[in-house]
Amino acid sequence: MTDTRKTARRGDKERLIVVSVRFPEALLQRVNAYAAVVGESANAVIRAAVEEHITTQVHTTEFQQQSRDYVKRAQEQVAVLEGEGPTALVS
């Protein structure tokens, strides 16, 4: 589970939100070691890695198909709510 707390500092161009994420110890050690070598904070390294990962993934055919499937499922749920679709079964 992530813990999000809003933080805003005077002069920030973009509001930052604090998120708690759990890492395996070995991975966090690698992040810290990399950050030390390149002279950046671990936070900056993690943000850049997440940004790069998402930017790369959204252009894949797999993500594009998952996106279409997601929209279809959402439309089906809205149809059920509006009484236009099949009745959803509750398990």
TIMI-2910 file (N, C-alpha, C, CB; in pm, 1 decimal, decimal comma, always signed):
<rs>
+----------+----------+----------+----------+----------+----------+----------+----------+----------+----------+----------+----------+------+
!      n_x !      n_y !      n_z !     ca_x !     ca_y !     ca_z !      c_x !      c_y !      c_z !     cb_x !     cb_y !     cb_z ! resn !
+----------+----------+----------+----------+----------+----------+----------+----------+----------+----------+----------+----------+------+
!    +83,7 !   -116,1 !     +0,0 !     +0,0 !     +0,0 !     +0,0 !    +89,3 !   +123,9 !     +0,0 !    -95,9 !     -1,0 !   +120,9 !  Met !
!    +47,2 !   +224,5 !    -73,4 !   +127,9 !   +344,8 !    -75,9 !    +68,6 !   +448,8 !    +16,4 !   +139,6 !   +399,5 !   -217,7 !  Thr !
!   +156,0 !   +524,3 !    +76,0 !   +116,9 !   +633,3 !   +164,4 !   +143,8 !   +761,8 !    +88,4 !   +194,6 !   +629,2 !   +302,1 !  Asp !
!    +40,5 !   +838,5 !    +61,0 !    +62,1 !   +963,6 !     -9,8 !    +27,3 !  +1079,2 !    +79,8 !    -19,8 !   +969,1 !   -138,3 !  Thr !
!   +118,3 !  +1172,8 !    +86,1 !    +96,3 !  +1296,2 !   +160,7 !   +134,3 !  +1411,0 !    +69,9 !   +178,6 !  +1299,5 !   +294,2 !  Arg !
!    +47,3 !  +1508,8 !    +60,7 !    +75,5 !  +1623,0 !    -25,0 !   +179,2 !  +1712,4 !    +41,5 !    -53,5 !  +1702,3 !    -55,4 !  Lys !
!   +276,1 !  +1752,8 !    -39,1 !   +373,6 !  +1848,2 !    +10,7 !   +387,6 !  +1958,1 !    -92,6 !   +510,8 !  +1780,1 !    +40,3 !  Thr !
!   +400,2 !  +2077,8 !    -48,8 !   +423,0 !  +2189,4 !   -139,5 !   +523,3 !  +2281,8 !    -73,1 !   +289,8 !  +2264,7 !   -174,0 !  Ala !
!   +622,9 !  +2317,8 !   -145,9 !   +723,9 !  +2409,1 !    -94,7 !   +718,7 !  +2536,8 !   -176,1 !   +865,6 !  +2345,4 !    -99,5 !  Arg !
!   +741,2 !  +2645,1 !   -110,2 !   +742,7 !  +2774,1 !   -177,6 !   +849,1 !  +2771,5 !   -286,7 !   +769,1 !  +2889,6 !    -76,9 !  Arg !
!   +811,7 !  +2814,9 !   -405,8 !   +906,4 !  +2820,4 !   -515,4 !   +913,4 !  +2694,0 !   -599,1 !  +1039,9 !  +2850,0 !   -462,4 !  Gly !
!   +845,6 !  +2585,7 !   -557,8 !   +845,1 !  +2464,0 !   -639,5 !   +769,3 !  +2490,5 !   -768,7 !   +781,5 !  +2344,9 !   -562,4 !  Asp !
!   +825,1 !  +2445,8 !   -879,2 !   +756,4 !  +2459,3 !  -1006,8 !   +641,2 !  +2359,5 !  -1014,6 !   +854,5 !  +2438,5 !  -1124,2 !  Lys !
!   +662,0 !  +2245,3 !   -959,4 !   +560,1 !  +2140,5 !   -961,3 !   +541,8 !  +2088,9 !   -819,1 !   +599,6 !  +2024,2 !  -1058,9 !  Glu !
!   +417,6 !  +2074,6 !   -779,4 !   +389,9 !  +2024,0 !   -644,9 !   +436,1 !  +1879,5 !   -636,3 !   +238,4 !  +2035,6 !   -610,3 !  Arg !
!   +506,7 !  +1846,7 !   -531,6 !   +554,4 !  +1710,6 !   -509,4 !   +466,8 !  +1643,0 !   -406,2 !   +702,1 !  +1710,0 !   -464,4 !  Leu !
!   +442,3 !  +1515,4 !   -427,1 !   +363,5 !  +1436,4 !   -334,8 !   +451,1 !  +1324,2 !   -282,3 !   +235,2 !  +1380,9 !   -402,6 !  Ile !
!   +453,5 !  +1309,2 !   -152,0 !   +534,2 !  +1205,9 !    -88,4 !   +462,1 !  +1072,1 !   -101,9 !   +561,2 !  +1240,0 !    +61,2 !  Val !
!   +535,6 !   +970,6 !   -148,6 !   +480,9 !   +836,7 !   -166,2 !   +575,1 !   +737,9 !    -98,3 !   +462,0 !   +802,0 !   -318,0 !  Val !
!   +518,2 !   +650,0 !    -21,1 !   +598,3 !   +547,6 !    +44,5 !   +597,3 !   +421,9 !    -42,3 !   +544,6 !   +517,3 !   +188,0 !  Ser !
!   +715,1 !   +374,5 !    -79,4 !   +728,0 !   +256,2 !   -164,0 !   +825,2 !   +159,5 !    -97,1 !   +776,5 !   +294,2 !   -308,0 !  Val !
!   +792,5 !    +33,1 !   -100,6 !   +880,8 !    -68,5 !    -42,5 !   +971,5 !   -125,9 !   -151,3 !   +798,1 !   -181,9 !    +25,2 !  Arg !
!  +1099,9 !   -134,1 !   -120,4 !  +1198,9 !   -192,1 !   -210,7 !  +1266,7 !   -309,0 !   -142,8 !  +1303,1 !    -87,0 !   -254,0 !  Phe !
!  +1302,1 !   -411,1 !   -218,9 !  +1390,2 !   -512,6 !   -161,2 !  +1521,1 !   -443,7 !   -123,7 !  +1414,7 !   -632,3 !   -261,4 !  Pro !
!  +1582,0 !   -487,3 !    -15,9 !  +1703,0 !   -421,8 !    +33,9 !  +1812,1 !   -413,8 !    -72,2 !  +1755,6 !   -495,5 !   +155,5 !  Glu !
!  +1831,8 !   -522,0 !   -145,7 !  +1938,6 !   -524,4 !   -246,5 !  +1913,5 !   -421,1 !   -356,4 !  +1950,4 !   -664,7 !   -308,3 !  Ala !
!  +1789,9 !   -404,3 !   -398,0 !  +1758,8 !   -306,5 !   -501,8 !  +1780,8 !   -165,0 !   -450,4 !  +1614,5 !   -323,4 !   -550,4 !  Leu !
!  +1740,2 !   -138,5 !   -328,2 !  +1760,8 !     -5,4 !   -271,4 !  +1910,0 !    +25,4 !   -257,6 !  +1691,5 !     +5,7 !   -134,7 !  Leu !
!  +1988,5 !    -74,0 !   -222,3 !  +2134,0 !    -54,7 !   -215,2 !  +2189,6 !    -17,4 !   -352,0 !  +2203,4 !   -182,1 !   -162,6 !  Gln !
!  +2138,1 !    -81,7 !   -456,8 !  +2182,8 !    -50,4 !   -593,0 !  +2143,2 !    +91,1 !   -631,6 !  +2124,2 !   -150,7 !   -693,6 !  Arg !
!  +2020,0 !   +130,6 !   -596,9 !  +1974,6 !   +266,7 !   -626,4 !  +2065,7 !   +367,8 !   -556,6 !  +1826,8 !   +286,5 !   -581,9 !  Val !
!  +2090,7 !   +345,7 !   -428,7 !  +2176,4 !   +437,3 !   -352,6 !  +2318,4 !   +441,2 !   -408,0 !  +2179,7 !   +396,7 !   -205,7 !  Asn !
!  +2373,1 !   +327,8 !   -446,3 !  +2508,6 !   +322,8 !   -501,6 !  +2514,0 !   +397,9 !   -634,3 !  +2554,6 !   +176,3 !   -520,6 !  Ala !
!  +2415,2 !   +376,1 !   -719,5 !  +2410,2 !   +445,4 !   -848,2 !  +2399,4 !   +595,7 !   -826,7 !  +2291,9 !   +394,7 !   -933,1 !  Tyr !
!  +2310,2 !   +635,2 !   -736,2 !  +2290,1 !   +777,1 !   -707,5 !  +2419,7 !   +841,3 !   -658,8 !  +2179,0 !   +795,7 !   -602,8 !  Ala !
!  +2492,5 !   +772,4 !   -574,5 !  +2618,4 !   +825,5 !   -522,4 !  +2720,3 !   +845,1 !   -634,3 !  +2675,5 !   +732,1 !   -415,2 !  Ala !
!  +2727,3 !   +748,9 !   -724,3 !  +2825,0 !   +756,0 !   -833,6 !  +2792,9 !   +872,0 !   -927,7 !  +2827,8 !   +623,3 !   -912,2 !  Val !
!  +2664,4 !   +891,0 !   -961,1 !  +2628,7 !   +996,8 !  -1057,0 !  +2603,4 !  +1131,1 !   -989,6 !  +2505,5 !   +956,1 !  -1135,7 !  Val !
!  +2610,2 !  +1133,8 !   -856,4 !  +2595,5 !  +1258,8 !   -783,5 !  +2452,8 !  +1311,1 !   -778,5 !  +2682,8 !  +1361,7 !   -844,3 !  Gly !
!  +2357,1 !  +1221,6 !   -773,2 !  +2216,4 !  +1259,1 !   -763,1 !  +2157,1 !  +1196,3 !   -637,7 !  +2137,5 !  +1215,0 !   -889,6 !  Glu !
!  +2039,5 !  +1242,2 !   -601,4 !  +1971,2 !  +1180,0 !   -488,3 !  +1903,9 !  +1051,0 !   -535,5 !  +1866,6 !  +1277,5 !   -425,5 !  Ser !
!  +1879,6 !   +962,5 !   -440,9 !  +1806,9 !   +839,3 !   -473,5 !  +1667,4 !   +875,0 !   -526,1 !  +1796,4 !   +745,8 !   -348,3 !  Ala !
!  +1606,7 !   +978,2 !   -470,2 !  +1474,6 !  +1021,2 !   -517,8 !  +1478,6 !  +1057,7 !   -665,2 !  +1424,2 !  +1140,4 !   -436,0 !  Asn !
!  +1580,5 !  +1134,7 !   -706,1 !  +1591,5 !  +1176,0 !   -846,2 !  +1611,6 !  +1055,1 !   -937,5 !  +1707,4 !  +1275,3 !   -863,8 !  Ala !
!  +1691,8 !   +959,7 !   -893,3 !  +1716,5 !   +838,8 !   -972,3 !  +1587,3 !   +759,3 !   -988,4 !  +1825,7 !   +751,2 !   -906,0 !  Val !
!  +1513,4 !   +742,9 !   -881,1 !  +1388,7 !   +666,4 !   -885,9 !  +1286,3 !   +736,7 !   -974,4 !  +1331,8 !   +646,5 !   -744,1 !  Ile !
!  +1270,7 !   +869,2 !   -957,5 !  +1175,2 !   +943,2 !  -1042,1 !  +1209,7 !   +928,5 !  -1190,1 !  +1173,3 !  +1092,4 !  -1003,5 !  Arg !
!  +1337,9 !   +943,3 !  -1223,8 !  +1380,4 !   +932,0 !  -1363,9 !  +1354,3 !   +791,3 !  -1418,1 !  +1529,9 !   +966,9 !  -1377,7 !  Ala !
!  +1379,9 !   +689,6 !  -1337,3 !  +1358,5 !   +551,9 !  -1380,8 !  +1210,2 !   +523,9 !  -1405,2 !  +1413,9 !   +454,3 !  -1276,8 !  Ala !
!  +1124,8 !   +572,1 !  -1316,9 !   +980,9 !   +551,8 !  -1333,7 !   +932,2 !   +624,8 !  -1458,2 !   +903,7 !   +600,5 !  -1209,0 !  Val !
!   +975,4 !   +747,5 !  -1475,8 !   +936,9 !   +825,4 !  -1594,1 !   +979,1 !   +754,8 !  -1722,6 !   +999,3 !   +965,7 !  -1588,4 !  Glu !
!  +1103,5 !   +709,6 !  -1726,9 !  +1153,2 !   +639,9 !  -1846,2 !  +1074,8 !   +511,6 !  -1872,1 !  +1302,7 !   +607,7 !  -1830,9 !  Glu !
!  +1047,3 !   +436,3 !  -1767,0 !   +973,6 !   +311,1 !  -1782,5 !   +834,2 !   +335,9 !  -1840,4 !   +962,7 !   +238,7 !  -1647,7 !  His !
!   +762,4 !   +430,8 !  -1783,4 !   +627,2 !   +458,5 !  -1831,2 !   +630,2 !   +510,5 !  -1974,4 !   +557,4 !   +559,8 !  -1739,5 !  Ile !
!   +720,7 !   +602,6 !  -2003,1 !   +730,5 !   +658,0 !  -2138,4 !   +757,8 !   +548,5 !  -2240,8 !   +840,8 !   +764,2 !  -2144,8 !  Thr !
!   +843,4 !   +455,0 !  -2205,5 !   +874,4 !   +343,9 !  -2295,6 !   +756,1 !   +249,2 !  -2310,6 !   +996,0 !   +267,0 !  -2245,0 !  Thr !
!   +694,0 !   +213,5 !  -2200,1 !   +586,9 !   +113,8 !  -2202,9 !   +460,8 !   +159,9 !  -2275,9 !   +551,2 !    +75,7 !  -2062,9 !  Gln !
!   +423,9 !   +286,8 !  -2264,8 !   +298,0 !   +331,1 !  -2326,2 !   +302,7 !   +324,2 !  -2477,8 !   +265,6 !   +473,0 !  -2283,0 !  Val !
!   +420,0 !   +309,3 !  -2535,1 !   +431,5 !   +299,4 !  -2680,4 !   +436,0 !   +154,7 !  -2730,2 !   +555,4 !   +372,3 !  -2726,6 !  His !
!   +427,2 !    +58,5 !  -2640,3 !   +431,6 !    -81,4 !  -2682,6 !   +293,8 !   -127,8 !  -2728,8 !   +482,3 !   -170,9 !  -2568,1 !  Thr !
!   +292,5 !   -227,4 !  -2816,7 !   +164,8 !   -281,7 !  -2863,7 !    +89,1 !   -348,9 !  -2749,6 !   +187,6 !   -382,0 !  -2978,2 !  Thr !
!   +161,8 !   -409,2 !  -2655,8 !    +96,2 !   -473,6 !  -2541,8 !    +18,9 !   -370,6 !  -2458,7 !   +200,3 !   -546,2 !  -2453,8 !  Glu !
!    +81,2 !   -257,0 !  -2430,0 !    +12,1 !   -153,7 !  -2352,9 !   -106,3 !    -98,8 !  -2430,8 !   +108,5 !    -40,1 !  -2316,1 !  Phe !
!    -89,4 !    -78,1 !  -2558,9 !   -199,4 !    -25,1 !  -2640,3 !   -319,3 !   -120,1 !  -2635,2 !   -153,6 !     -3,8 !  -2787,0 !  Gln !
!   -294,1 !   -251,2 !  -2642,0 !   -404,2 !   -348,1 !  -2633,7 !   -466,1 !   -346,7 !  -2494,4 !   -354,5 !   -490,3 !  -2668,4 !  Gln !
!   -382,3 !   -341,3 !  -2390,5 !   -434,8 !   -334,3 !  -2254,1 !   -518,3 !   -208,4 !  -2234,1 !   -320,3 !   -338,1 !  -2152,4 !  Gln !
!   -478,4 !    -99,7 !  -2296,0 !   -553,3 !    +25,1 !  -2286,4 !   -690,3 !    +11,3 !  -2350,7 !   -475,8 !   +139,2 !  -2351,8 !  Ser !
!   -695,0 !    -47,9 !  -2469,5 !   -825,0 !    -69,7 !  -2536,3 !   -913,5 !   -162,5 !  -2453,3 !   -804,3 !   -129,3 !  -2678,0 !  Arg !
!   -854,5 !   -268,2 !  -2397,7 !   -931,1 !   -361,3 !  -2313,7 !   -985,1 !   -290,3 !  -2189,9 !   -843,6 !   -481,4 !  -2272,0 !  Asp !
!   -905,3 !   -204,3 !  -2130,5 !   -946,1 !   -128,5 !  -2011,9 !  -1066,0 !    -39,5 !  -2044,3 !   -828,5 !    -43,0 !  -1958,8 !  Tyr !
!  -1058,2 !    +30,5 !  -2155,1 !  -1168,6 !   +119,1 !  -2195,0 !  -1294,5 !    +37,2 !  -2221,1 !  -1130,7 !   +201,2 !  -2321,2 !  Val !
!  -1281,1 !    -76,6 !  -2286,3 !  -1396,9 !   -162,3 !  -2313,8 !  -1461,4 !   -209,3 !  -2184,1 !  -1355,4 !   -283,5 !  -2399,1 !  Lys !
!  -1378,2 !   -253,9 !  -2087,0 !  -1432,8 !   -299,0 !  -1958,2 !  -1503,7 !   -183,9 !  -1886,4 !  -1320,3 !   -356,4 !  -1868,5 !  Arg !
!  -1445,9 !    -65,7 !  -1891,4 !  -1507,9 !    +50,2 !  -1826,5 !  -1642,3 !    +82,5 !  -1892,4 !  -1413,8 !   +173,2 !  -1833,2 !  Ala !
!  -1648,0 !    +78,1 !  -2024,8 !  -1773,1 !   +104,8 !  -2095,0 !  -1879,1 !     +0,1 !  -2061,1 !  -1749,3 !   +108,5 !  -2246,1 !  Gln !
!  -1837,5 !   -125,0 !  -2047,3 !  -1931,4 !   -230,8 !  -2009,6 !  -1987,1 !   -206,5 !  -1869,9 !  -1863,1 !   -368,2 !  -2016,1 !  Glu !
!  -1901,3 !   -162,0 !  -1777,6 !  -1948,0 !   -134,2 !  -1641,8 !  -2046,2 !    -17,3 !  -1639,3 !  -1829,1 !   -104,6 !  -1550,1 !  Gln !
!  -2017,9 !    +86,0 !  -1717,3 !  -2109,3 !   +200,6 !  -1725,0 !  -2243,1 !   +155,8 !  -1782,7 !  -2048,3 !   +314,7 !  -1811,4 !  Val !
!  -2240,4 !    +69,0 !  -1884,2 !  -2364,7 !    +18,7 !  -1943,0 !  -2446,3 !    -58,1 !  -1839,7 !  -2334,6 !    -71,0 !  -2063,9 !  Ala !
!  -2379,8 !   -136,5 !  -1756,4 !  -2449,1 !   -209,7 !  -1650,5 !  -2512,8 !   -111,0 !  -1553,5 !  -2351,7 !   -304,6 !  -1575,9 !  Val !
!  -2439,9 !     -8,5 !  -1514,9 !  -2492,1 !    +91,5 !  -1421,7 !  -2612,4 !   +165,4 !  -1479,4 !  -2383,0 !   +191,3 !  -1385,1 !  Leu !
!  -2610,6 !   +185,0 !  -1610,2 !  -2721,2 !   +255,8 !  -1674,9 !  -2835,2 !   +162,9 !  -1713,0 !  -2671,5 !   +327,9 !  -1798,0 !  Glu !
!  -2820,4 !    +34,8 !  -1680,4 !  -2925,3 !    -62,4 !  -1710,1 !  -2931,3 !   -104,3 !  -1855,4 !  -3056,7 !     -7,2 !  -1670,7 !  Gly !
!  -2824,5 !    -79,7 !  -1928,1 !  -2822,6 !   -113,2 !  -2070,3 !  -2743,1 !   -239,7 !  -2101,3 !  -2765,8 !     +1,6 !  -2148,3 !  Glu !
!  -2669,9 !   -288,1 !  -2003,0 !  -2584,9 !   -403,5 !  -2028,2 !  -2632,0 !   -523,4 !  -1950,6 !  -2441,3 !   -372,8 !  -1993,3 !  Gly !
!  -2564,4 !   -635,9 !  -1966,8 !  -2600,1 !   -755,5 !  -1890,2 !  -2582,6 !   -732,8 !  -1741,3 !  -2516,0 !   -874,4 !  -1934,6 !  Pro !
!  -2662,1 !   -798,0 !  -1663,7 !  -2652,2 !   -785,5 !  -1518,4 !  -2522,6 !   -846,7 !  -1470,9 !  -2771,8 !   -852,2 !  -1448,7 !  Thr !
!  -2451,5 !   -773,5 !  -1389,9 !  -2325,7 !   -822,5 !  -1337,3 !  -2352,9 !   -928,2 !  -1231,4 !  -2241,7 !   -707,2 !  -1279,5 !  Ala !
!  -2279,2 !  -1035,7 !  -1237,1 !  -2292,3 !  -1141,4 !  -1137,6 !  -2201,3 !  -1109,6 !  -1019,7 !  -2257,9 !  -1280,4 !  -1198,3 !  Leu !
!  -2251,2 !  -1128,7 !   -902,7 !  -2171,5 !  -1107,0 !   -781,6 !  -2130,2 !  -1242,7 !   -729,8 !  -2250,9 !  -1026,5 !   -672,5 !  Val !
!  -2000,3 !  -1260,5 !   -711,4 !  -1955,0 !  -1391,4 !   -660,0 !  -1926,2 !  -1384,2 !   -514,3 !  -1831,6 !  -1439,7 !   -733,4 !  Ser !
+----------+----------+----------+----------+----------+----------+----------+----------+----------+----------+----------+----------+------+
</rs>
